Amino acid sequence: MGDWISLIVAIAVVGLLTLAGLLTSGRRRREVPPSGGTDVVAPPPTEADTATEAPPEPAVEVAPEPEAPAAPVVEKPEGTASRLVRLRQRLARSQGGLGQGLLALLSRDRLDEDTWEEIEDLLLTADIGVAPTQALVDKLRTRLRVEGGQTSDVRAVLREELIELVGTDMDRRVQVTGADGKPGVVLVVGVNGAGKTTTVGKVARILVSQDLTVTLGAADTFRAAAVDQLATWGERVGVEVVRGPEGGDPASVAFDAVKRGTEDGVDTVLVDTAGRLQNKAGLMDELGKVKRVIEKQAPVTEVLLVLDATTGQNGLIQARVFSEIVDVTGIVLTKLDGSAKGGIVVQVQRELGVPVKLVGLGEGADDMAPFDAAAFVDALLG
């Protein structure tokens, strides 16, 4: 009996020990963290960790300072003497056909009626006009009959008669200065396409080359391109350009330009004007208004009509209409090189009774010069 009791006690002790071991093993397994990382919650960061791991502040980009716009380069225009020499050479190359043709015909051994008819045809083809042609032929026939027909004499006679035909007794000076402390005011008129705005810019260059001070008035307010073009011409020679709003009152711009020029004490104010079709009464009335408004401040000392030398009879029609409105005092012939015949110089002067004062022979900035009758004839004769 005692043995059974001892056996039962021993079994109970072993069971208790086994149960205790199982309990201890389970507790240890629960204390070991699992091998995977997905269920592990990281401990909250400390203040020290936060201070250490804070992202760096973004770098501040400093924008570069904008470069100041470069000042426009002011050009030194070509002087009058050198441009005259160059223009004579260019005119001789482009217009020599007329003079050479006349010399060839007049140098024939026998000047019969057929020859004189050829001479007349050549002069008419050059746009000299019927009346001037007839007058020139009559004088040539008389002189060559009396003085003989030697080649050297023919050239001298032809030169003298052509110079007289072109005119030597006309005052070709452009009145660019005023009186009583007021500037000279030059009003430039003509149809669009004749080179009017370009002429204003080129005349400004001539005046600057003569050390005169100039203000430009951009009164062709109906064409923004004309205003911008004139502004560019002014920048190139350091001349102020007075402009108004697009489509504004041209007379108001002209008035402001003359006012500014008077206040600044400049020598000359050049005013560019609108040049839509000359047969529109509105344009002509407007042009008359511009002139009247200007003269409230200072007299208009010169009215230059710009004509395209290639237009022939159309140029004469334009000349008549403009002269009736603004009392044209001088002609500027542009594009006299190339296809221009040259005879329009004679015709327009006879038509208006005013001289050709300036002539342009190309697209260059300095391709304009005062007109000289003798130089023009010498260029014709080659």
C-alpha positions, 0 to 999 in steps of 0.5 A: 500500500505504501508503495502505491502511494509513493508511486502516485506521488512520484507521478504527480511530481513528474507531471507538475515538473512537465507542466511547469516546463511547458509553461516556461517554454511558451512564455519564452516563445512569446517574448522572441520577436518574429523574423518578418518585419511587416508586423513590427511597429517602429518605436516613436522617434525621439526629439534627438532623432527628429532634429538629426533626420530633418530634411535640408531646407531647399536652396534659394535661387537668385534670379540674375539681374536683367541686362540693360538694353544696349543703347542704339548705335548712332551713325555718322551719315555720309557728307554731301560731297562724297555722296554727290560723287557716288550718285553721279557715277551711279546715274551715269551707269543707269542713264547713259543710254539716252545721251549715248543714243543722242550723240550717235544720231547727231554725229552722223555725216548727214542729218536728214529728216529721218535722223531728226525723227529718230532723235525726237522718238528717243527723247519722247521715250525718255519721258521728256515730253512733247513740248520740251522735245520739240524745243530741244530739236529746233535748237539743235537743228539751228546750232548744228547747221550754223556751227558745223557737225564735228563730233566734239562740237556735237557733244558740247552743243548737246550738253549746253542745250540739255543743261538749259532744258533741265534748268540752271536758273532755278533755286534748288536750295532746300529751305531748312532753317527758320527765322526769329528763333523758330525752326525751319519746317519741311512738310513732305508729301506724296502718295504711298509707295513713292518713298516718302517716309524713306525720303524723310529719313534720308533728308534727316541724315543729310541735315545731321551730316551738316551739323544741323539739329532735327526733330521728326514728326510721324504724322502718317498715323494711318500706317503703323509701319510708317511710324515705326520706320521713321522711328528707326531712321531717327534712332540711327542718327540720334534724332527725336521722333514725335509720334501719336496713337495709331489712327490719331489726328495727323494734324495734332502730331504735326502740331506737337512735333513743331512745338517740341522742335521750337521748345528744344531749339532745333534747326529743322522739323521734318514732318512726314504726312499720310499718302493715300490715293491723291484723288480722295478729297478727304486726304487732300483736305487733311493735308491742307489742315496739317499745313494750317495747324503747323503754321499756327506756330511756325511758317512752313519753309518748304513743301517737298513733293516725293515722286517715283521717277518710274511712274511717268505721266502718273507722277505728273498727275500726282504733282498737279493735285498736290500742288493745288493743296499745299503749294509745293516748293520742291520735288524729290525724285526717287528711284531715278536709277534702273528703269527711270527714263530721266526725262521726268525731271524736265516735265515735272519742272515745266508742269509745276514751275518748281525745281527738282531739289533732291534725287534718290538713286538707290536703297542705301541710307545715303543714296540721296543728294541735292540735284545738280543740272550740270552733273545730271546732264554729264551723267546722261551723256556718260 
